[in-house]
């Protein structure tokens, strides 16, 4: 299997993770600050960073870095609230 096919699979996995996260929140299956939602966002963003960097789509890399940063912030805030 070629590198570009693997990178495409990683990219599509990222898209699926983000769409599943959005669907779960939109249907009220999980809360917007839940660990499940934030981890799906982080995984989706990370996979899309790999795909976007490979293809030189740096604006997409930037937005996904921010996406992951927001997820990390939300997880840290929720963890602090529990202690």
Rosetta silent file (secondary structure, phi, psi, omega in degrees, C-alpha in Angstrom):
SEQUENCE: XXXXXXXXXXXXXXXXXXXXXXXXXXXXXXXXXXXXXXXXXXXXXXXXXXXXXXXXXXXXXXXXXXXXXXXXXXXXXXXXXXX
SCORE:     score description
SCORE:     0.000 S_00000001
   1 L     0.000  134.569 -177.372    0.000    0.000    0.000 S_00000001
   2 L   -76.696  159.699  178.987    1.410    3.385   -0.948 S_00000001
   3 H   -59.019  -41.091 -176.810    2.057    6.187    1.528 S_00000001
   4 H   -65.916  -33.579  177.356   -0.587    8.421   -0.026 S_00000001
   5 H   -67.898  -42.649  176.516   -3.271    5.747    0.395 S_00000001
   6 H   -61.186  -43.007  178.933   -2.317    5.322    4.066 S_00000001
   7 H   -64.518  -38.168  176.580   -2.386    9.086    4.559 S_00000001
   8 H   -64.288  -41.337  178.281   -5.812    9.243    2.899 S_00000001
   9 H   -62.456  -43.883  177.848   -7.105    6.506    5.226 S_00000001
  10 H   -60.531  -44.028  178.950   -5.762    8.444    8.233 S_00000001
  11 H   -61.426  -45.079  179.056   -7.454   11.599    6.939 S_00000001
  12 H   -66.628  -34.396  175.168  -10.796    9.873    6.468 S_00000001
  13 H   -62.531  -39.047  176.547  -10.517    8.352    9.948 S_00000001
  14 H   -62.903  -44.368  178.374  -10.058   11.887   11.268 S_00000001
  15 H   -60.462  -45.175 -179.693  -13.124   13.106    9.411 S_00000001
  16 H   -62.080  -43.301  179.356  -15.168   10.203   10.779 S_00000001
  17 H   -60.013  -45.196 -179.909  -13.991   10.882   14.348 S_00000001
  18 H   -66.155  -40.133  179.587  -14.975   14.555   14.107 S_00000001
  19 H   -68.807  -38.073  176.725  -18.352   13.758   12.551 S_00000001
  20 H   -63.718  -44.260  178.264  -19.108   11.099   15.169 S_00000001
  21 H   -58.144  -47.749 -179.240  -18.208   13.586   17.919 S_00000001
  22 H   -62.785  -42.535  179.565  -20.481   16.215   16.390 S_00000001
  23 H   -63.917  -40.968  179.411  -23.329   13.725   15.923 S_00000001
  24 H   -63.286  -41.185  178.624  -23.046   12.546   19.536 S_00000001
  25 H   -71.362  -41.637 -177.543  -23.248   16.100   20.868 S_00000001
  26 H   -65.513  -30.329  179.362  -26.001   17.110   18.452 S_00000001
  27 L   -96.245    7.657  177.679  -28.157   14.134   19.472 S_00000001
  28 L    60.235   31.426  174.379  -27.374   14.740   23.160 S_00000001
  29 L   -80.153  -29.870  175.464  -25.743   11.327   23.563 S_00000001
  30 L  -137.508  157.383  177.328  -22.716   13.015   25.157 S_00000001
  31 L   -84.027  155.661 -179.890  -22.102   16.452   26.631 S_00000001
  32 L   -63.707  -21.737  178.274  -19.905   18.994   24.892 S_00000001
  33 L  -105.356   14.023 -179.654  -17.433   18.891   27.757 S_00000001
  34 L   -73.840  153.807  178.333  -17.382   15.089   28.067 S_00000001
  35 H   -62.165  -40.045  178.813  -14.134   13.176   27.812 S_00000001
  36 H   -56.827  -49.410 -179.046  -15.561   11.089   24.953 S_00000001
  37 H   -62.248  -46.657 -177.406  -16.323   14.162   22.877 S_00000001
  38 H   -67.000  -38.076  178.381  -12.983   15.808   23.564 S_00000001
  39 H   -68.397  -37.769  175.008  -10.971   12.643   22.835 S_00000001
  40 H   -63.151  -40.534  176.979  -12.804   12.155   19.536 S_00000001
  41 H   -63.677  -42.859  179.817  -11.993   15.770   18.661 S_00000001
  42 H   -64.274  -45.510 -179.667   -8.337   15.284   19.585 S_00000001
  43 H   -64.081  -46.726  179.044   -8.014   12.073   17.582 S_00000001
  44 H   -60.263  -44.863  178.438   -9.822   13.532   14.580 S_00000001
  45 H   -62.326  -43.071 -179.715   -7.723   16.677   14.682 S_00000001
  46 H   -63.320  -44.078  179.150   -4.482   14.707   14.999 S_00000001
  47 H   -63.641  -38.820  179.437   -5.350   12.454   12.067 S_00000001
  48 H   -72.137  -28.272  173.764   -6.262   15.459    9.946 S_00000001
  49 H   -62.550  -45.270  179.451   -2.986   17.172   10.860 S_00000001
  50 H   -59.002  -49.318 -178.642   -1.095   14.176    9.468 S_00000001
  51 H   -63.027  -47.696 -176.622   -3.166   14.207    6.285 S_00000001
  52 H   -66.310  -40.734  178.540   -3.055   17.974    5.808 S_00000001
  53 H   -64.120  -41.112  179.661    0.686   18.255    6.453 S_00000001
  54 H   -58.281  -40.572 -177.816    1.381   15.461    3.967 S_00000001
  55 L   -92.646    3.573  176.821   -0.526   17.356    1.274 S_00000001
  56 L    74.260   23.348  179.418    0.841   20.763    2.271 S_00000001
  57 L   -92.453   75.036 -171.102   -2.533   22.122    3.402 S_00000001
  58 H   -68.701  -30.875  173.596   -1.069   24.234    6.195 S_00000001
  59 H   -60.501  -38.248  176.948   -4.172   26.299    7.003 S_00000001
  60 H   -66.816  -37.443  175.170   -5.917   23.000    7.786 S_00000001
  61 H   -59.750  -46.601 -178.783   -2.946   21.969    9.938 S_00000001
  62 H   -60.194  -45.972 -178.452   -3.285   25.238   11.842 S_00000001
  63 H   -66.971  -33.669  179.620   -6.995   24.913   12.504 S_00000001
  64 H   -76.166  -29.817  171.720   -6.563   21.325   13.681 S_00000001
  65 H   -63.017  -44.066  177.354   -3.728   22.292   16.035 S_00000001
  66 H   -63.136  -40.600  179.974   -6.132   24.851   17.509 S_00000001
  67 H   -58.538  -45.027  178.776   -8.883   22.213   17.610 S_00000001
  68 H   -67.454  -40.695  178.221   -6.640   19.915   19.662 S_00000001
  69 H   -59.855  -40.972  177.824   -5.597   22.802   21.911 S_00000001
  70 H   -64.162  -41.949  178.855   -9.230   23.572   22.680 S_00000001
  71 H   -63.108  -43.135  178.563   -9.881   19.911   23.498 S_00000001
  72 H   -62.336  -43.866  177.923   -6.862   19.789   25.829 S_00000001
  73 H   -58.973  -45.424 -178.410   -8.036   22.982   27.533 S_00000001
  74 H   -64.294  -41.415  178.892  -11.551   21.549   28.001 S_00000001
  75 H   -65.118  -43.598 -179.689  -10.215   18.291   29.441 S_00000001
  76 H   -64.435  -42.335  179.419   -7.883   20.131   31.825 S_00000001
  77 H   -62.546  -43.949  179.904  -10.672   22.469   32.963 S_00000001
  78 H   -64.570  -39.422  178.807  -13.018   19.535   33.603 S_00000001
  79 H   -64.510  -41.364  178.200  -10.271   17.714   35.541 S_00000001
  80 H   -64.770  -35.536  179.866   -9.663   20.788   37.716 S_00000001
  81 H   -67.577  -28.236 -179.205  -13.382   21.071   38.457 S_00000001
  82 H   -77.349  -22.386 -176.848  -13.447   17.488   39.734 S_00000001
  83 L   -94.181    0.000    0.000  -10.680   18.044   42.268 S_00000001
